[in-house]
Every structure is written in structure tokens, then in C-alpha cells.
Amino acid sequence: MVKAIFSVVAIAACLQGGPAFAYQGSAKEQAACRPDVRRYCSSIKPGSDSGMYLSCLQANRAKLSKPCLGVLTSHGV
């Protein structure tokens, strides 16, 4: 579960130009969530704690696109 959360956080953080992680998600996963991160999490400053991105996506879960929701679900988040 922790690995899955880390993966999604890494995806979200790298979409906003956050710190580099060992796992940054596939190009397909990044593309799936990029619009949602930009739309709902734009107030998070690059370099912020990556947990903020996951919290933001979870807070907006009902509004996420199907592709991004699929990424979260596939990682158990």
C-alpha cells in the first residue's frame, strides 16, 4: 500500500515539476493525470511535500477524469 501511494504521489509531483523520484510513473500514467493535477492542484507550489499532491487528488476524487481515477485505482489509492 505504501509503495502504491508513493507511486501515485511521485506521478503527481513530477507532473507539477516536483522533485525527481526513483519511480515517476509511466508516460501513460503521467498523461492520464496531468490535466487533473493542473486543474485541481495548481495552488500547490513545485517542490512542495509530495503528499500534498496525493491529498489534493484524493480531495477531488469525485471530479477526476476516468483515466486519472484509473491510475489511482490501479495503484490501490
PyRosetta script that sets phi, psi and omega in degrees:
from pyrosetta import init, pose_from_sequence

init()
pose = pose_from_sequence("MVKAIFSVVAIAACLQGGPAFAYQGSAKEQAACRPDVRRYCSSIKPGSDSGMYLSCLQANRAKLSKPCLGVLTSHGV")
pose.set_psi(1, -44.7)
pose.set_omega(1, 179.4)
pose.set_phi(2, -62.0)
pose.set_psi(2, -41.3)
pose.set_omega(2, 179.3)
pose.set_phi(3, -63.0)
pose.set_psi(3, -40.0)
pose.set_omega(3, 179.5)
pose.set_phi(4, -65.7)
pose.set_psi(4, -43.7)
pose.set_omega(4, 178.7)
pose.set_phi(5, -63.8)
pose.set_psi(5, -43.3)
pose.set_omega(5, 178.4)
pose.set_phi(6, -58.8)
pose.set_psi(6, -40.9)
pose.set_omega(6, -179.8)
pose.set_phi(7, -61.9)
pose.set_psi(7, -46.0)
pose.set_omega(7, -178.7)
pose.set_phi(8, -69.1)
pose.set_psi(8, -40.1)
pose.set_omega(8, 177.3)
pose.set_phi(9, -61.8)
pose.set_psi(9, -42.5)
pose.set_omega(9, 178.7)
pose.set_phi(10, -62.3)
pose.set_psi(10, -40.4)
pose.set_omega(10, 177.5)
pose.set_phi(11, -60.1)
pose.set_psi(11, -50.3)
pose.set_omega(11, -177.6)
pose.set_phi(12, -63.8)
pose.set_psi(12, -42.9)
pose.set_omega(12, -178.5)
pose.set_phi(13, -64.6)
pose.set_psi(13, -41.1)
pose.set_omega(13, -178.1)
pose.set_phi(14, -72.0)
pose.set_psi(14, -25.2)
pose.set_omega(14, 177.4)
pose.set_phi(15, -67.2)
pose.set_psi(15, -28.1)
pose.set_omega(15, -179.4)
pose.set_phi(16, -100.2)
pose.set_psi(16, 10.5)
pose.set_omega(16, 179.7)
pose.set_phi(17, 78.5)
pose.set_psi(17, 26.2)
pose.set_omega(17, -179.8)
pose.set_phi(18, -74.5)
pose.set_psi(18, -172.4)
pose.set_omega(18, -177.9)
pose.set_phi(19, -63.7)
pose.set_psi(19, 151.8)
pose.set_omega(19, 179.9)
pose.set_phi(20, -76.1)
pose.set_psi(20, 143.1)
pose.set_omega(20, 177.8)
pose.set_phi(21, -124.4)
pose.set_psi(21, 163.0)
pose.set_omega(21, 177.3)
pose.set_phi(22, -61.9)
pose.set_psi(22, -39.8)
pose.set_omega(22, 177.4)
pose.set_phi(23, -115.4)
pose.set_psi(23, 118.4)
pose.set_omega(23, -177.7)
pose.set_phi(24, -113.7)
pose.set_psi(24, 9.2)
pose.set_omega(24, -178.8)
pose.set_phi(25, 84.2)
pose.set_psi(25, 152.9)
pose.set_omega(25, 178.9)
pose.set_phi(26, -71.4)
pose.set_psi(26, 164.1)
pose.set_omega(26, 177.4)
pose.set_phi(27, -59.1)
pose.set_psi(27, -36.8)
pose.set_omega(27, 179.4)
pose.set_phi(28, -66.0)
pose.set_psi(28, -41.8)
pose.set_omega(28, 178.8)
pose.set_phi(29, -65.8)
pose.set_psi(29, -42.8)
pose.set_omega(29, 178.7)
pose.set_phi(30, -61.2)
pose.set_psi(30, -45.7)
pose.set_omega(30, -179.9)
pose.set_phi(31, -63.0)
pose.set_psi(31, -35.2)
pose.set_omega(31, -179.1)
pose.set_phi(32, -66.1)
pose.set_psi(32, -36.4)
pose.set_omega(32, -175.4)
pose.set_phi(33, -101.1)
pose.set_psi(33, -13.8)
pose.set_omega(33, -176.4)
pose.set_phi(34, -52.7)
pose.set_psi(34, -50.1)
pose.set_omega(34, -179.1)
pose.set_phi(35, -61.5)
pose.set_psi(35, -37.5)
pose.set_omega(35, -179.8)
pose.set_phi(36, -69.7)
pose.set_psi(36, -40.5)
pose.set_omega(36, 178.1)
pose.set_phi(37, -63.2)
pose.set_psi(37, -44.3)
pose.set_omega(37, 179.0)
pose.set_phi(38, -64.9)
pose.set_psi(38, -40.8)
pose.set_omega(38, -176.5)
pose.set_phi(39, -71.0)
pose.set_psi(39, -48.0)
pose.set_omega(39, -170.9)
pose.set_phi(40, -101.4)
pose.set_psi(40, -16.6)
pose.set_omega(40, -173.4)
pose.set_phi(41, -122.2)
pose.set_psi(41, 19.8)
pose.set_omega(41, -176.0)
pose.set_phi(42, -65.2)
pose.set_psi(42, -19.6)
pose.set_omega(42, 179.7)
pose.set_phi(43, -76.8)
pose.set_psi(43, -12.2)
pose.set_omega(43, 178.6)
pose.set_phi(44, -80.7)
pose.set_psi(44, 124.7)
pose.set_omega(44, -177.1)
pose.set_phi(45, -77.3)
pose.set_psi(45, 139.1)
pose.set_omega(45, 175.6)
pose.set_phi(46, -53.2)
pose.set_psi(46, 139.8)
pose.set_omega(46, -179.0)
pose.set_phi(47, 89.7)
pose.set_psi(47, -4.2)
pose.set_omega(47, 177.8)
pose.set_phi(48, -68.4)
pose.set_psi(48, 164.6)
pose.set_omega(48, 176.5)
pose.set_phi(49, -52.8)
pose.set_psi(49, 127.8)
pose.set_omega(49, -175.5)
pose.set_phi(50, -63.9)
pose.set_psi(50, -21.9)
pose.set_omega(50, 176.3)
pose.set_phi(51, -63.6)
pose.set_psi(51, -23.4)
pose.set_omega(51, 178.5)
pose.set_phi(52, -65.9)
pose.set_psi(52, -35.9)
pose.set_omega(52, 179.3)
pose.set_phi(53, -66.7)
pose.set_psi(53, -44.2)
pose.set_omega(53, 178.8)
pose.set_phi(54, -63.9)
pose.set_psi(54, -43.0)
pose.set_omega(54, 177.7)
pose.set_phi(55, -59.6)
pose.set_psi(55, -41.3)
pose.set_omega(55, 179.5)
pose.set_phi(56, -63.7)
pose.set_psi(56, -46.8)
pose.set_omega(56, 179.4)
pose.set_phi(57, -62.9)
pose.set_psi(57, -40.8)
pose.set_omega(57, 179.0)
pose.set_phi(58, -66.1)
pose.set_psi(58, -38.9)
pose.set_omega(58, 179.6)
pose.set_phi(59, -65.2)
pose.set_psi(59, -27.2)
pose.set_omega(59, -178.4)
pose.set_phi(60, -107.2)
pose.set_psi(60, 16.4)
pose.set_omega(60, -174.4)
pose.set_phi(61, -51.0)
pose.set_psi(61, -41.1)
pose.set_omega(61, -177.8)
pose.set_phi(62, -66.3)
pose.set_psi(62, -20.2)
pose.set_omega(62, -177.8)
pose.set_phi(63, -102.8)
pose.set_psi(63, -5.2)
pose.set_omega(63, -176.1)
pose.set_phi(64, -67.2)
pose.set_psi(64, 150.9)
pose.set_omega(64, 176.0)
pose.set_phi(65, -66.8)
pose.set_psi(65, 156.7)
pose.set_omega(65, 179.2)
pose.set_phi(66, -59.0)
pose.set_psi(66, -41.6)
pose.set_omega(66, 179.6)
pose.set_phi(67, -61.8)
pose.set_psi(67, -43.1)
pose.set_omega(67, -179.7)
pose.set_phi(68, -69.6)
pose.set_psi(68, -41.0)
pose.set_omega(68, 176.8)
pose.set_phi(69, -59.7)
pose.set_psi(69, -37.3)
pose.set_omega(69, 176.4)
pose.set_phi(70, -62.0)
pose.set_psi(70, -38.8)
pose.set_omega(70, 177.6)
pose.set_phi(71, -63.5)
pose.set_psi(71, -48.1)
pose.set_omega(71, 179.5)
pose.set_phi(72, -59.3)
pose.set_psi(72, -47.6)
pose.set_omega(72, -178.4)
pose.set_phi(73, -62.3)
pose.set_psi(73, -41.4)
pose.set_omega(73, -178.9)
pose.set_phi(74, -65.5)
pose.set_psi(74, -21.3)
pose.set_omega(74, 177.9)
pose.set_phi(75, -100.7)
pose.set_psi(75, 9.5)
pose.set_omega(75, 175.5)
pose.set_phi(76, 74.9)
pose.set_psi(76, 24.4)
pose.set_omega(76, -179.7)
pose.set_phi(77, -109.1)
pose.dump_pdb("model.pdb")
